[in-house]
């Protein structure tokens, strides 16, 4: 729809595709919050596909900085290297991700470190519809904002852990 509107009216549009965002103030329904709560309470945490999944985890602070930096990256008349720019409209899609795939079990270990307790893991088979891996191609993002996202999972998760314990008075 955005591409059509951009094409019909010449309105520059950029759409952002976020990759597995984590950090303070996230949605309580996502794995990070479910895992954190389960670890703290000592209940089972369900890990699908026996943990054999890879995700490109993106710290929320990096995501916010990237979105602000992209405000001035309005699609022009021509594509730049690695661009998803449309040849018929001033339209592009930008992946916002760290470009650093991480195993789900390593992610779980970082949550354990952040909340200060080991998890009681319940390894489950792959669920229908689960993707075994996601990874952002972040070359266009780096070109548009002049840098890659920089917060390592270990640092972002510690920040989340501090926030989580404070917010939930743990």
Residue pairs with C-beta under 8 A, 6 or more apart in sequence:
2 13
2 15
2 91
3 13
3 86
3 89
3 91
5 11
5 13
6 12
6 13
6 75
6 86
6 89
6 90
6 91
7 86
7 88
7 89
7 91
10 89
10 90
11 90
12 74
12 75
12 76
12 90
12 91
13 75
13 89
13 90
13 91
13 92
14 70
14 73
14 74
14 75
14 91
14 92
14 93
14 94
15 91
15 92
15 93
15 94
16 67
16 70
16 93
16 94
16 95
16 96
17 93
17 94
17 95
17 96
17 97
17 136
18 58
18 63
18 96
18 97
19 55
19 56
19 57
19 58
19 95
19 96
19 97
19 98
19 134
19 135
19 136
20 55
20 56
20 57
20 58
20 97
20 134
21 58
21 59
21 60
21 63
22 30
22 32
22 57
22 58
22 59
22 60
22 156
22 157
22 160
23 59
23 60
23 61
23 156
23 159
23 160
23 163
24 60
24 159
24 160
24 163
24 164
24 167
25 60
25 163
26 32
26 33
26 60
26 160
27 33
28 34
32 111
32 160
34 45
35 45
35 108
35 111
35 119
36 111
36 114
36 115
36 160
36 161
36 164
38 44
38 45
38 119
38 120
39 45
39 111
39 112
39 115
39 117
39 118
39 119
39 120
40 115
40 117
40 170
42 117
42 120
43 120
44 120
44 121
44 122
45 108
45 119
45 120
45 121
45 122
46 122
46 124
47 104
47 105
47 108
47 121
47 122
47 123
47 124
48 124
48 125
48 126
48 127
48 130
49 104
49 124
49 125
49 126
49 127
49 130
49 132
50 123
50 124
50 125
50 126
51 103
51 104
51 105
51 108
51 121
51 123
52 103
52 104
52 132
53 103
53 104
53 130
53 131
53 132
53 133
54 101
54 102
54 103
54 104
54 132
54 133
54 134
54 135
55 101
55 102
55 104
55 107
55 133
55 134
56 97
56 98
56 99
56 100
56 101
56 102
56 134
56 135
56 136
57 98
57 100
57 102
57 107
57 153
57 156
58 96
58 97
58 98
58 136
58 149
59 98
59 149
59 151
59 153
59 155
59 156
59 159
60 156
61 151
61 156
61 159
62 98
62 149
62 150
62 151
62 156
63 96
63 149
65 149
66 96
66 141
66 145
66 149
67 96
69 144
69 145
69 146
70 94
70 141
70 144
70 145
73 94
73 144
73 145
74 90
75 85
75 86
75 90
75 91
75 92
76 90
77 90
78 85
79 85
79 87
80 140
80 143
80 144
81 139
81 143
82 137
82 139
82 140
82 143
83 92
83 140
83 143
84 92
84 93
84 94
84 140
85 91
85 92
86 92
92 140
94 140
94 141
94 144
95 136
95 137
95 138
95 140
95 141
96 136
96 138
96 141
96 149
97 135
97 136
97 138
97 141
97 149
98 136
98 138
98 148
98 149
98 151
99 135
99 136
99 137
99 138
99 148
99 149
100 153
101 133
101 134
101 135
102 153
106 153
107 153
108 119
108 121
110 153
110 154
110 157
111 119
111 157
111 161
112 118
112 119
113 154
113 157
113 158
113 161
114 157
114 158
114 160
114 161
114 162
114 164
115 161
115 164
115 165
115 170
116 161
126 132
138 148
138 149
141 148
141 149
142 148
164 170
